Amino acid sequence: MLSLPDWAFYPLAAAVSAGMITAAVSFGDSTHRSPEEILTEGTVIEGDALSGLVTGNGLTASFLEDEGTRFAQISAARGPLDGVQSAGAFFTLSEQELRAFEGHRLRVTYQLRSSSLQGARTAQLNFFMPDRGQASWEVVEVSADITTVELEVVSTVCTWPQAYVAIWPDWAGNANTIDLVSIRITALEETPCD
């Protein structure tokens, strides 16, 4: 039986631990982009990245594929202002995205449709940042075809501790489900901020 000498155990254990931590921290994020790159190229959430979707109270999500198109199917059992308020079904912006987008007017482009089963007729969209909250939900109509919907947002706050791009399907009984195909966030012109 092979035995590791005592002098080699701790350096080897430290190297293995560092490798495991590095792998865990970078899992799922194969492209580390700088704020400058994000500002120039924007951010797109689609395909496997949709699995980063977080759902608040009253919402559920499944991740499906249909004819080569991956999407998140989101259902709502209640509205955003009923009971415990949340950001709905949302994606949290990374630190690099926050630094890139703060101080700019943003265009948030959703690709979505009404689900084939219990399809909602409307959805509410929001981009939560320091001066945009629950009162900023915007209602949009959805159809059975994939539709592109744009939301333009601006903040007067210069530094954002966090931001979330969110969606909430209509919660009417048997018409409460939408399919989210992608979200794109694009920085537009700089805006004055405090």
PyMOL CGO cylinders between C-alpha atoms (Angstrom):
from pymol import cmd
from pymol.cgo import CYLINDER

trace = [
    CYLINDER, 0.00, 0.00, 0.00, 1.28, 3.48, -0.93, 0.3, 1, 1, 1, 1, 1, 1,
    CYLINDER, 1.28, 3.48, -0.93, 1.74, 5.91, 1.92, 0.3, 1, 1, 1, 1, 1, 1,
    CYLINDER, 1.74, 5.91, 1.92, 2.10, 9.67, 1.63, 0.3, 1, 1, 1, 1, 1, 1,
    CYLINDER, 2.10, 9.67, 1.63, 5.03, 11.10, 3.62, 0.3, 1, 1, 1, 1, 1, 1,
    CYLINDER, 5.03, 11.10, 3.62, 4.05, 13.48, 6.44, 0.3, 1, 1, 1, 1, 1, 1,
    CYLINDER, 4.05, 13.48, 6.44, 5.94, 16.43, 4.92, 0.3, 1, 1, 1, 1, 1, 1,
    CYLINDER, 5.94, 16.43, 4.92, 3.86, 16.17, 1.70, 0.3, 1, 1, 1, 1, 1, 1,
    CYLINDER, 3.86, 16.17, 1.70, 0.41, 15.80, 3.25, 0.3, 1, 1, 1, 1, 1, 1,
    CYLINDER, 0.41, 15.80, 3.25, -0.33, 19.44, 4.19, 0.3, 1, 1, 1, 1, 1, 1,
    CYLINDER, -0.33, 19.44, 4.19, 0.90, 21.08, 0.97, 0.3, 1, 1, 1, 1, 1, 1,
    CYLINDER, 0.90, 21.08, 0.97, -1.01, 18.52, -1.09, 0.3, 1, 1, 1, 1, 1, 1,
    CYLINDER, -1.01, 18.52, -1.09, -4.16, 18.94, 1.04, 0.3, 1, 1, 1, 1, 1, 1,
    CYLINDER, -4.16, 18.94, 1.04, -3.93, 22.74, 0.68, 0.3, 1, 1, 1, 1, 1, 1,
    CYLINDER, -3.93, 22.74, 0.68, -3.52, 22.49, -3.11, 0.3, 1, 1, 1, 1, 1, 1,
    CYLINDER, -3.52, 22.49, -3.11, -6.49, 20.12, -3.44, 0.3, 1, 1, 1, 1, 1, 1,
    CYLINDER, -6.49, 20.12, -3.44, -8.66, 22.38, -1.22, 0.3, 1, 1, 1, 1, 1, 1,
    CYLINDER, -8.66, 22.38, -1.22, -7.70, 25.48, -3.23, 0.3, 1, 1, 1, 1, 1, 1,
    CYLINDER, -7.70, 25.48, -3.23, -8.57, 23.67, -6.46, 0.3, 1, 1, 1, 1, 1, 1,
    CYLINDER, -8.57, 23.67, -6.46, -11.97, 22.60, -5.12, 0.3, 1, 1, 1, 1, 1, 1,
    CYLINDER, -11.97, 22.60, -5.12, -12.78, 26.14, -3.94, 0.3, 1, 1, 1, 1, 1, 1,
    CYLINDER, -12.78, 26.14, -3.94, -11.70, 27.64, -7.27, 0.3, 1, 1, 1, 1, 1, 1,
    CYLINDER, -11.70, 27.64, -7.27, -13.84, 25.12, -9.17, 0.3, 1, 1, 1, 1, 1, 1,
    CYLINDER, -13.84, 25.12, -9.17, -16.86, 25.77, -6.94, 0.3, 1, 1, 1, 1, 1, 1,
    CYLINDER, -16.86, 25.77, -6.94, -16.61, 29.54, -7.27, 0.3, 1, 1, 1, 1, 1, 1,
    CYLINDER, -16.61, 29.54, -7.27, -16.33, 29.44, -11.05, 0.3, 1, 1, 1, 1, 1, 1,
    CYLINDER, -16.33, 29.44, -11.05, -18.91, 26.66, -11.63, 0.3, 1, 1, 1, 1, 1, 1,
    CYLINDER, -18.91, 26.66, -11.63, -21.34, 27.66, -14.37, 0.3, 1, 1, 1, 1, 1, 1,
    CYLINDER, -21.34, 27.66, -14.37, -19.59, 30.92, -15.17, 0.3, 1, 1, 1, 1, 1, 1,
    CYLINDER, -19.59, 30.92, -15.17, -17.14, 30.20, -17.95, 0.3, 1, 1, 1, 1, 1, 1,
    CYLINDER, -17.14, 30.20, -17.95, -16.88, 33.79, -19.10, 0.3, 1, 1, 1, 1, 1, 1,
    CYLINDER, -16.88, 33.79, -19.10, -15.59, 36.37, -16.63, 0.3, 1, 1, 1, 1, 1, 1,
    CYLINDER, -15.59, 36.37, -16.63, -16.29, 39.71, -18.25, 0.3, 1, 1, 1, 1, 1, 1,
    CYLINDER, -16.29, 39.71, -18.25, -15.15, 43.08, -17.02, 0.3, 1, 1, 1, 1, 1, 1,
    CYLINDER, -15.15, 43.08, -17.02, -17.64, 45.92, -16.39, 0.3, 1, 1, 1, 1, 1, 1,
    CYLINDER, -17.64, 45.92, -16.39, -16.26, 47.60, -19.56, 0.3, 1, 1, 1, 1, 1, 1,
    CYLINDER, -16.26, 47.60, -19.56, -17.04, 44.51, -21.67, 0.3, 1, 1, 1, 1, 1, 1,
    CYLINDER, -17.04, 44.51, -21.67, -20.53, 44.24, -20.15, 0.3, 1, 1, 1, 1, 1, 1,
    CYLINDER, -20.53, 44.24, -20.15, -21.17, 47.93, -20.81, 0.3, 1, 1, 1, 1, 1, 1,
    CYLINDER, -21.17, 47.93, -20.81, -20.20, 47.46, -24.48, 0.3, 1, 1, 1, 1, 1, 1,
    CYLINDER, -20.20, 47.46, -24.48, -21.82, 44.06, -25.13, 0.3, 1, 1, 1, 1, 1, 1,
    CYLINDER, -21.82, 44.06, -25.13, -24.71, 43.99, -22.65, 0.3, 1, 1, 1, 1, 1, 1,
    CYLINDER, -24.71, 43.99, -22.65, -25.88, 40.89, -20.81, 0.3, 1, 1, 1, 1, 1, 1,
    CYLINDER, -25.88, 40.89, -20.81, -27.97, 38.05, -22.23, 0.3, 1, 1, 1, 1, 1, 1,
    CYLINDER, -27.97, 38.05, -22.23, -29.73, 35.45, -20.09, 0.3, 1, 1, 1, 1, 1, 1,
    CYLINDER, -29.73, 35.45, -20.09, -30.79, 32.47, -22.21, 0.3, 1, 1, 1, 1, 1, 1,
    CYLINDER, -30.79, 32.47, -22.21, -30.28, 28.73, -22.58, 0.3, 1, 1, 1, 1, 1, 1,
    CYLINDER, -30.28, 28.73, -22.58, -28.48, 27.19, -19.58, 0.3, 1, 1, 1, 1, 1, 1,
    CYLINDER, -28.48, 27.19, -19.58, -28.23, 30.61, -17.89, 0.3, 1, 1, 1, 1, 1, 1,
    CYLINDER, -28.23, 30.61, -17.89, -32.02, 30.52, -17.34, 0.3, 1, 1, 1, 1, 1, 1,
    CYLINDER, -32.02, 30.52, -17.34, -31.39, 28.01, -14.54, 0.3, 1, 1, 1, 1, 1, 1,
    CYLINDER, -31.39, 28.01, -14.54, -30.16, 30.96, -12.46, 0.3, 1, 1, 1, 1, 1, 1,
    CYLINDER, -30.16, 30.96, -12.46, -33.80, 32.07, -12.12, 0.3, 1, 1, 1, 1, 1, 1,
    CYLINDER, -33.80, 32.07, -12.12, -34.94, 32.54, -8.51, 0.3, 1, 1, 1, 1, 1, 1,
    CYLINDER, -34.94, 32.54, -8.51, -38.64, 32.35, -7.67, 0.3, 1, 1, 1, 1, 1, 1,
    CYLINDER, -38.64, 32.35, -7.67, -40.28, 34.18, -4.80, 0.3, 1, 1, 1, 1, 1, 1,
    CYLINDER, -40.28, 34.18, -4.80, -43.31, 33.16, -2.74, 0.3, 1, 1, 1, 1, 1, 1,
    CYLINDER, -43.31, 33.16, -2.74, -46.27, 32.21, -4.91, 0.3, 1, 1, 1, 1, 1, 1,
    CYLINDER, -46.27, 32.21, -4.91, -44.27, 31.33, -8.04, 0.3, 1, 1, 1, 1, 1, 1,
    CYLINDER, -44.27, 31.33, -8.04, -42.84, 28.13, -9.47, 0.3, 1, 1, 1, 1, 1, 1,
    CYLINDER, -42.84, 28.13, -9.47, -40.54, 27.51, -12.43, 0.3, 1, 1, 1, 1, 1, 1,
    CYLINDER, -40.54, 27.51, -12.43, -39.60, 24.56, -14.63, 0.3, 1, 1, 1, 1, 1, 1,
    CYLINDER, -39.60, 24.56, -14.63, -36.81, 24.52, -17.19, 0.3, 1, 1, 1, 1, 1, 1,
    CYLINDER, -36.81, 24.52, -17.19, -37.86, 22.95, -20.48, 0.3, 1, 1, 1, 1, 1, 1,
    CYLINDER, -37.86, 22.95, -20.48, -36.83, 22.61, -24.12, 0.3, 1, 1, 1, 1, 1, 1,
    CYLINDER, -36.83, 22.61, -24.12, -39.07, 22.59, -27.19, 0.3, 1, 1, 1, 1, 1, 1,
    CYLINDER, -39.07, 22.59, -27.19, -37.76, 22.22, -30.75, 0.3, 1, 1, 1, 1, 1, 1,
    CYLINDER, -37.76, 22.22, -30.75, -34.27, 23.31, -29.70, 0.3, 1, 1, 1, 1, 1, 1,
    CYLINDER, -34.27, 23.31, -29.70, -35.46, 26.35, -27.72, 0.3, 1, 1, 1, 1, 1, 1,
    CYLINDER, -35.46, 26.35, -27.72, -34.75, 26.28, -23.98, 0.3, 1, 1, 1, 1, 1, 1,
    CYLINDER, -34.75, 26.28, -23.98, -37.07, 28.27, -21.76, 0.3, 1, 1, 1, 1, 1, 1,
    CYLINDER, -37.07, 28.27, -21.76, -38.21, 28.77, -18.19, 0.3, 1, 1, 1, 1, 1, 1,
    CYLINDER, -38.21, 28.77, -18.19, -41.89, 28.04, -17.64, 0.3, 1, 1, 1, 1, 1, 1,
    CYLINDER, -41.89, 28.04, -17.64, -43.11, 30.25, -14.79, 0.3, 1, 1, 1, 1, 1, 1,
    CYLINDER, -43.11, 30.25, -14.79, -46.46, 29.92, -12.99, 0.3, 1, 1, 1, 1, 1, 1,
    CYLINDER, -46.46, 29.92, -12.99, -47.99, 32.30, -10.44, 0.3, 1, 1, 1, 1, 1, 1,
    CYLINDER, -47.99, 32.30, -10.44, -50.47, 31.44, -7.69, 0.3, 1, 1, 1, 1, 1, 1,
    CYLINDER, -50.47, 31.44, -7.69, -50.78, 35.03, -6.44, 0.3, 1, 1, 1, 1, 1, 1,
    CYLINDER, -50.78, 35.03, -6.44, -49.93, 38.62, -7.35, 0.3, 1, 1, 1, 1, 1, 1,
    CYLINDER, -49.93, 38.62, -7.35, -46.78, 40.57, -6.46, 0.3, 1, 1, 1, 1, 1, 1,
    CYLINDER, -46.78, 40.57, -6.46, -48.52, 42.71, -3.85, 0.3, 1, 1, 1, 1, 1, 1,
    CYLINDER, -48.52, 42.71, -3.85, -50.45, 39.83, -2.21, 0.3, 1, 1, 1, 1, 1, 1,
    CYLINDER, -50.45, 39.83, -2.21, -48.94, 38.54, 1.03, 0.3, 1, 1, 1, 1, 1, 1,
    CYLINDER, -48.94, 38.54, 1.03, -45.16, 38.58, 1.32, 0.3, 1, 1, 1, 1, 1, 1,
    CYLINDER, -45.16, 38.58, 1.32, -43.80, 40.85, -1.39, 0.3, 1, 1, 1, 1, 1, 1,
    CYLINDER, -43.80, 40.85, -1.39, -40.91, 39.63, -3.52, 0.3, 1, 1, 1, 1, 1, 1,
    CYLINDER, -40.91, 39.63, -3.52, -39.14, 40.38, -6.77, 0.3, 1, 1, 1, 1, 1, 1,
    CYLINDER, -39.14, 40.38, -6.77, -41.16, 37.61, -8.45, 0.3, 1, 1, 1, 1, 1, 1,
    CYLINDER, -41.16, 37.61, -8.45, -39.21, 35.30, -10.74, 0.3, 1, 1, 1, 1, 1, 1,
    CYLINDER, -39.21, 35.30, -10.74, -35.90, 37.13, -11.04, 0.3, 1, 1, 1, 1, 1, 1,
    CYLINDER, -35.90, 37.13, -11.04, -32.22, 37.13, -11.91, 0.3, 1, 1, 1, 1, 1, 1,
    CYLINDER, -32.22, 37.13, -11.91, -29.74, 38.92, -9.66, 0.3, 1, 1, 1, 1, 1, 1,
    CYLINDER, -29.74, 38.92, -9.66, -27.15, 41.09, -11.40, 0.3, 1, 1, 1, 1, 1, 1,
    CYLINDER, -27.15, 41.09, -11.40, -23.51, 40.25, -10.67, 0.3, 1, 1, 1, 1, 1, 1,
    CYLINDER, -23.51, 40.25, -10.67, -21.10, 42.77, -9.14, 0.3, 1, 1, 1, 1, 1, 1,
    CYLINDER, -21.10, 42.77, -9.14, -19.55, 43.37, -12.59, 0.3, 1, 1, 1, 1, 1, 1,
    CYLINDER, -19.55, 43.37, -12.59, -22.99, 43.96, -14.13, 0.3, 1, 1, 1, 1, 1, 1,
    CYLINDER, -22.99, 43.96, -14.13, -23.91, 46.42, -11.36, 0.3, 1, 1, 1, 1, 1, 1,
    CYLINDER, -23.91, 46.42, -11.36, -20.72, 48.43, -11.94, 0.3, 1, 1, 1, 1, 1, 1,
    CYLINDER, -20.72, 48.43, -11.94, -21.28, 48.40, -15.71, 0.3, 1, 1, 1, 1, 1, 1,
    CYLINDER, -21.28, 48.40, -15.71, -24.94, 49.42, -15.72, 0.3, 1, 1, 1, 1, 1, 1,
    CYLINDER, -24.94, 49.42, -15.72, -25.22, 51.93, -12.87, 0.3, 1, 1, 1, 1, 1, 1,
    CYLINDER, -25.22, 51.93, -12.87, -25.37, 55.50, -14.14, 0.3, 1, 1, 1, 1, 1, 1,
    CYLINDER, -25.37, 55.50, -14.14, -26.96, 54.47, -17.48, 0.3, 1, 1, 1, 1, 1, 1,
    CYLINDER, -26.96, 54.47, -17.48, -30.43, 54.29, -18.88, 0.3, 1, 1, 1, 1, 1, 1,
    CYLINDER, -30.43, 54.29, -18.88, -31.09, 50.61, -19.64, 0.3, 1, 1, 1, 1, 1, 1,
    CYLINDER, -31.09, 50.61, -19.64, -33.13, 48.70, -22.18, 0.3, 1, 1, 1, 1, 1, 1,
    CYLINDER, -33.13, 48.70, -22.18, -34.34, 45.34, -20.89, 0.3, 1, 1, 1, 1, 1, 1,
    CYLINDER, -34.34, 45.34, -20.89, -35.58, 43.09, -23.71, 0.3, 1, 1, 1, 1, 1, 1,
    CYLINDER, -35.58, 43.09, -23.71, -37.69, 40.05, -22.80, 0.3, 1, 1, 1, 1, 1, 1,
    CYLINDER, -37.69, 40.05, -22.80, -38.61, 37.23, -25.17, 0.3, 1, 1, 1, 1, 1, 1,
    CYLINDER, -38.61, 37.23, -25.17, -41.66, 35.44, -23.81, 0.3, 1, 1, 1, 1, 1, 1,
    CYLINDER, -41.66, 35.44, -23.81, -44.94, 33.81, -24.70, 0.3, 1, 1, 1, 1, 1, 1,
    CYLINDER, -44.94, 33.81, -24.70, -48.09, 32.50, -23.10, 0.3, 1, 1, 1, 1, 1, 1,
    CYLINDER, -48.09, 32.50, -23.10, -47.59, 28.83, -22.18, 0.3, 1, 1, 1, 1, 1, 1,
    CYLINDER, -47.59, 28.83, -22.18, -49.48, 26.19, -24.14, 0.3, 1, 1, 1, 1, 1, 1,
    CYLINDER, -49.48, 26.19, -24.14, -51.01, 24.90, -20.88, 0.3, 1, 1, 1, 1, 1, 1,
    CYLINDER, -51.01, 24.90, -20.88, -52.73, 27.43, -18.60, 0.3, 1, 1, 1, 1, 1, 1,
    CYLINDER, -52.73, 27.43, -18.60, -51.21, 30.29, -20.58, 0.3, 1, 1, 1, 1, 1, 1,
    CYLINDER, -51.21, 30.29, -20.58, -51.40, 33.73, -19.02, 0.3, 1, 1, 1, 1, 1, 1,
    CYLINDER, -51.40, 33.73, -19.02, -52.71, 36.62, -21.11, 0.3, 1, 1, 1, 1, 1, 1,
    CYLINDER, -52.71, 36.62, -21.11, -50.50, 39.18, -19.38, 0.3, 1, 1, 1, 1, 1, 1,
    CYLINDER, -50.50, 39.18, -19.38, -47.27, 39.38, -17.43, 0.3, 1, 1, 1, 1, 1, 1,
    CYLINDER, -47.27, 39.38, -17.43, -45.70, 42.05, -15.27, 0.3, 1, 1, 1, 1, 1, 1,
    CYLINDER, -45.70, 42.05, -15.27, -42.09, 43.14, -15.81, 0.3, 1, 1, 1, 1, 1, 1,
    CYLINDER, -42.09, 43.14, -15.81, -39.75, 45.03, -13.52, 0.3, 1, 1, 1, 1, 1, 1,
    CYLINDER, -39.75, 45.03, -13.52, -36.12, 45.95, -13.02, 0.3, 1, 1, 1, 1, 1, 1,
    CYLINDER, -36.12, 45.95, -13.02, -35.53, 46.44, -9.30, 0.3, 1, 1, 1, 1, 1, 1,
    CYLINDER, -35.53, 46.44, -9.30, -32.77, 48.91, -8.40, 0.3, 1, 1, 1, 1, 1, 1,
    CYLINDER, -32.77, 48.91, -8.40, -32.38, 51.44, -5.55, 0.3, 1, 1, 1, 1, 1, 1,
    CYLINDER, -32.38, 51.44, -5.55, -35.17, 53.78, -6.70, 0.3, 1, 1, 1, 1, 1, 1,
    CYLINDER, -35.17, 53.78, -6.70, -37.42, 51.24, -8.49, 0.3, 1, 1, 1, 1, 1, 1,
    CYLINDER, -37.42, 51.24, -8.49, -39.51, 48.86, -6.41, 0.3, 1, 1, 1, 1, 1, 1,
    CYLINDER, -39.51, 48.86, -6.41, -42.91, 47.16, -6.20, 0.3, 1, 1, 1, 1, 1, 1,
    CYLINDER, -42.91, 47.16, -6.20, -44.73, 50.21, -7.58, 0.3, 1, 1, 1, 1, 1, 1,
    CYLINDER, -44.73, 50.21, -7.58, -42.80, 49.91, -10.86, 0.3, 1, 1, 1, 1, 1, 1,
    CYLINDER, -42.80, 49.91, -10.86, -44.30, 46.68, -12.25, 0.3, 1, 1, 1, 1, 1, 1,
    CYLINDER, -44.30, 46.68, -12.25, -45.33, 47.19, -15.90, 0.3, 1, 1, 1, 1, 1, 1,
    CYLINDER, -45.33, 47.19, -15.90, -48.12, 45.04, -17.37, 0.3, 1, 1, 1, 1, 1, 1,
    CYLINDER, -48.12, 45.04, -17.37, -47.62, 43.63, -20.89, 0.3, 1, 1, 1, 1, 1, 1,
    CYLINDER, -47.62, 43.63, -20.89, -49.81, 41.41, -23.05, 0.3, 1, 1, 1, 1, 1, 1,
    CYLINDER, -49.81, 41.41, -23.05, -48.46, 38.02, -24.12, 0.3, 1, 1, 1, 1, 1, 1,
    CYLINDER, -48.46, 38.02, -24.12, -49.56, 35.67, -26.90, 0.3, 1, 1, 1, 1, 1, 1,
    CYLINDER, -49.56, 35.67, -26.90, -48.92, 32.08, -27.90, 0.3, 1, 1, 1, 1, 1, 1,
    CYLINDER, -48.92, 32.08, -27.90, -46.06, 33.25, -30.16, 0.3, 1, 1, 1, 1, 1, 1,
    CYLINDER, -46.06, 33.25, -30.16, -42.69, 34.29, -28.80, 0.3, 1, 1, 1, 1, 1, 1,
    CYLINDER, -42.69, 34.29, -28.80, -42.91, 38.05, -28.46, 0.3, 1, 1, 1, 1, 1, 1,
    CYLINDER, -42.91, 38.05, -28.46, -40.20, 40.62, -27.83, 0.3, 1, 1, 1, 1, 1, 1,
    CYLINDER, -40.20, 40.62, -27.83, -41.10, 43.17, -25.16, 0.3, 1, 1, 1, 1, 1, 1,
    CYLINDER, -41.10, 43.17, -25.16, -38.87, 46.09, -24.17, 0.3, 1, 1, 1, 1, 1, 1,
    CYLINDER, -38.87, 46.09, -24.17, -38.70, 47.88, -20.86, 0.3, 1, 1, 1, 1, 1, 1,
    CYLINDER, -38.70, 47.88, -20.86, -36.61, 51.05, -20.46, 0.3, 1, 1, 1, 1, 1, 1,
    CYLINDER, -36.61, 51.05, -20.46, -35.46, 51.99, -16.97, 0.3, 1, 1, 1, 1, 1, 1,
    CYLINDER, -35.46, 51.99, -16.97, -33.31, 54.66, -15.37, 0.3, 1, 1, 1, 1, 1, 1,
    CYLINDER, -33.31, 54.66, -15.37, -32.04, 55.30, -11.85, 0.3, 1, 1, 1, 1, 1, 1,
    CYLINDER, -32.04, 55.30, -11.85, -30.92, 58.56, -10.27, 0.3, 1, 1, 1, 1, 1, 1,
    CYLINDER, -30.92, 58.56, -10.27, -28.78, 56.62, -7.76, 0.3, 1, 1, 1, 1, 1, 1,
    CYLINDER, -28.78, 56.62, -7.76, -25.09, 56.35, -8.73, 0.3, 1, 1, 1, 1, 1, 1,
    CYLINDER, -25.09, 56.35, -8.73, -24.10, 53.20, -6.81, 0.3, 1, 1, 1, 1, 1, 1,
    CYLINDER, -24.10, 53.20, -6.81, -26.34, 50.14, -6.73, 0.3, 1, 1, 1, 1, 1, 1,
    CYLINDER, -26.34, 50.14, -6.73, -25.91, 47.64, -3.88, 0.3, 1, 1, 1, 1, 1, 1,
    CYLINDER, -25.91, 47.64, -3.88, -28.09, 45.20, -5.86, 0.3, 1, 1, 1, 1, 1, 1,
    CYLINDER, -28.09, 45.20, -5.86, -30.43, 44.97, -8.83, 0.3, 1, 1, 1, 1, 1, 1,
    CYLINDER, -30.43, 44.97, -8.83, -32.85, 42.33, -10.10, 0.3, 1, 1, 1, 1, 1, 1,
    CYLINDER, -32.85, 42.33, -10.10, -34.48, 41.81, -13.49, 0.3, 1, 1, 1, 1, 1, 1,
    CYLINDER, -34.48, 41.81, -13.49, -37.91, 40.32, -12.82, 0.3, 1, 1, 1, 1, 1, 1,
    CYLINDER, -37.91, 40.32, -12.82, -41.10, 38.91, -14.29, 0.3, 1, 1, 1, 1, 1, 1,
    CYLINDER, -41.10, 38.91, -14.29, -44.45, 37.89, -12.78, 0.3, 1, 1, 1, 1, 1, 1,
    CYLINDER, -44.45, 37.89, -12.78, -47.11, 36.07, -14.87, 0.3, 1, 1, 1, 1, 1, 1,
    CYLINDER, -47.11, 36.07, -14.87, -50.79, 36.90, -14.47, 0.3, 1, 1, 1, 1, 1, 1,
    CYLINDER, -50.79, 36.90, -14.47, -52.15, 34.88, -11.54, 0.3, 1, 1, 1, 1, 1, 1,
    CYLINDER, -52.15, 34.88, -11.54, -55.72, 34.35, -12.77, 0.3, 1, 1, 1, 1, 1, 1,
    CYLINDER, -55.72, 34.35, -12.77, -56.91, 30.79, -11.96, 0.3, 1, 1, 1, 1, 1, 1,
    CYLINDER, -56.91, 30.79, -11.96, -56.29, 28.69, -15.07, 0.3, 1, 1, 1, 1, 1, 1,
    CYLINDER, -56.29, 28.69, -15.07, -54.37, 31.34, -17.04, 0.3, 1, 1, 1, 1, 1, 1,
    CYLINDER, -54.37, 31.34, -17.04, -51.25, 31.85, -14.96, 0.3, 1, 1, 1, 1, 1, 1,
    CYLINDER, -51.25, 31.85, -14.96, -48.22, 30.50, -16.85, 0.3, 1, 1, 1, 1, 1, 1,
    CYLINDER, -48.22, 30.50, -16.85, -45.70, 32.04, -19.24, 0.3, 1, 1, 1, 1, 1, 1,
    CYLINDER, -45.70, 32.04, -19.24, -42.57, 30.80, -21.03, 0.3, 1, 1, 1, 1, 1, 1,
    CYLINDER, -42.57, 30.80, -21.03, -39.49, 33.01, -20.69, 0.3, 1, 1, 1, 1, 1, 1,
    CYLINDER, -39.49, 33.01, -20.69, -37.01, 32.42, -23.53, 0.3, 1, 1, 1, 1, 1, 1,
    CYLINDER, -37.01, 32.42, -23.53, -34.45, 35.17, -22.87, 0.3, 1, 1, 1, 1, 1, 1,
    CYLINDER, -34.45, 35.17, -22.87, -33.65, 38.52, -21.30, 0.3, 1, 1, 1, 1, 1, 1,
    CYLINDER, -33.65, 38.52, -21.30, -31.14, 41.00, -22.71, 0.3, 1, 1, 1, 1, 1, 1,
    CYLINDER, -31.14, 41.00, -22.71, -29.92, 44.05, -20.79, 0.3, 1, 1, 1, 1, 1, 1,
    CYLINDER, -29.92, 44.05, -20.79, -28.37, 46.83, -22.86, 0.3, 1, 1, 1, 1, 1, 1,
    CYLINDER, -28.37, 46.83, -22.86, -26.80, 50.04, -21.53, 0.3, 1, 1, 1, 1, 1, 1,
    CYLINDER, -26.80, 50.04, -21.53, -27.91, 53.20, -23.31, 0.3, 1, 1, 1, 1, 1, 1,
    CYLINDER, -27.91, 53.20, -23.31, -26.70, 56.75, -22.61, 0.3, 1, 1, 1, 1, 1, 1,
    CYLINDER, -26.70, 56.75, -22.61, -25.25, 57.86, -19.29, 0.3, 1, 1, 1, 1, 1, 1,
    CYLINDER, -25.25, 57.86, -19.29, -27.66, 59.64, -16.98, 0.3, 1, 1, 1, 1, 1, 1,
    CYLINDER, -27.66, 59.64, -16.98, -27.13, 62.13, -14.15, 0.3, 1, 1, 1, 1, 1, 1,
    CYLINDER, -27.13, 62.13, -14.15, -27.15, 60.51, -10.74, 0.3, 1, 1, 1, 1, 1, 1,
    CYLINDER, -27.15, 60.51, -10.74, -26.64, 61.42, -7.08, 0.3, 1, 1, 1, 1, 1, 1,
]
cmd.load_cgo(trace, "trace")
